Amino acid sequence: MAFDPHNVDLDMADPAEIVCYLNAEGNEYDGRMGARVSAIFVILVVSSAATFFPVLAKRAPSLRIPLYVYLFAKYFGAGVIIATAFIHLLDPAYEEIGGNSCVGLTGHWADYPWCPAIVLTSLMVVFLLDFGAERWVEVRYGICREDPEPMMASPSGVEVQHGVRRSISRSHSHDKQVKEIESQSQELLIERSFKQQIAAFLILEFGVIFHSVIIGLNLGVAGDEFPTLYPVLVFHQSFEGLGIGARMSSIPFKKGSWLPWFLCTAYGLTTPIAIAIGLGLRTTYNPGSFTANVVSGVLDAISAGILLYTGLVELLARDFLFDPHRTQDDKRLTFMVLALLLGAGIMALLGKWA
């Protein structure tokens, strides 16, 4: 028997049919085209500026940006990434494909807790990729975990340990050779660090971009909540961009590399393009439909797993707990932790509206 929304027996009706009917009413687009078009350019400019700032601060010393401004951007951004994972990805994923959603009450979706399973799978895949990249670098550069300061031998038998000479010749020719070896050693260390970090970062940006696409589509067809959603998403995307840029600023890209600028630009363009697509589909796109819920729910769950791993392991554990070069200055450490908590707190608060 077909579901009749005007004649529902709550004792006999299938809950899935009720929930799916309530969610499938179409989008709430109500005009305001000028404001929506302006959102494309405002979010493009503001989020791009926030993304580029930490990279410029690190790679352009001539700007003379104070250290504490850079540290604030970096650790505020780290807090934003962690809050995004929990508040802006994990919770929406449960709403879209969780047990009480239209999707979660239907068919095989109701047979298993797929939302946390997808998050878990995503997290473990990122871990395996990160671990694989780390192990590849260890093999490639002959790093031994039992000896945290690997030795590199020169053709002349002069050993270098992290750019420090182990044997010194008094002759001028040997001094020159040792300096050359030290320079090569430093380049290898930078290259090793880059290869260890870039894979994890690309996965992080991949997860954030997924999330940004959904945000842009929804803003393009939002209804009464558009006036509130617009400014909230400007801050939302800017804070996320700050997190992306801050993480990228820690990666030792080669001098003159185009990759950091490309990655910053890619993030800045994603949401504006998605808003434009949403506007183009404003008469047909329904963010509450079964298909849209499956797609956005799965993408949000995948992105949640990526950002959970990246935020907790790459940003918190690696920077604060396991970094052998972490500062011992309690004032600076306190500032870093407060910036982290502020970023997480403000981004979590934005979850009230978006």
Number of C-alpha atoms within 10 A of each C-alpha: 3 5 12 12 11 6 8 12 10 9 7 7 13 14 16 18 17 16 15 18 17 14 18 14 12 16 20 19 21 12 12 11 12 8 12 22 15 13 23 20 14 16 26 22 16 17 28 22 18 25 31 23 20 29 24 18 20 18 15 11 10 9 10 9 15 10 11 12 11 19 19 21 25 27 28 28 32 30 29 27 32 28 27 28 26 18 20 23 26 24 18 19 28 21 17 26 29 22 19 16 22 28 24 23 20 19 9 10 18 18 11 12 14 19 23 19 14 21 24 19 15 21 21 15 15 22 17 12 14 22 14 14 17 19 14 14 18 15 10 10 15 12 16 12 9 7 8 8 12 15 18 19 13 15 8 9 9 17 20 22 15 15 20 15 16 11 11 11 13 8 8 9 9 14 14 12 15 24 14 12 22 21 13 15 21 17 14 15 16 16 16 17 17 17 18 21 19 17 16 22 18 13 18 24 24 16 23 26 19 17 24 25 20 22 24 25 25 24 26 29 27 23 16 10 12 20 13 11 19 21 13 17 22 17 18 25 24 23 27 27 29 30 27 28 29 28 25 26 22 15 18 17 19 13 7 8 9 10 11 19 15 11 17 24 17 14 24 26 19 21 28 28 18 21 26 19 17 27 23 14 14 21 13 12 21 23 23 20 20 19 12 15 22 19 15 23 26 20 20 30 32 26 30 33 28 28 31 25 25 27 22 16 16 20 20 19 13 15 15 17 11 11 10 9 8 12 11 8 8 9 9 14 15 11 15 20 17 16 21 24 19 18 27 23 16 17 26 20 13 18 17 10 10 19
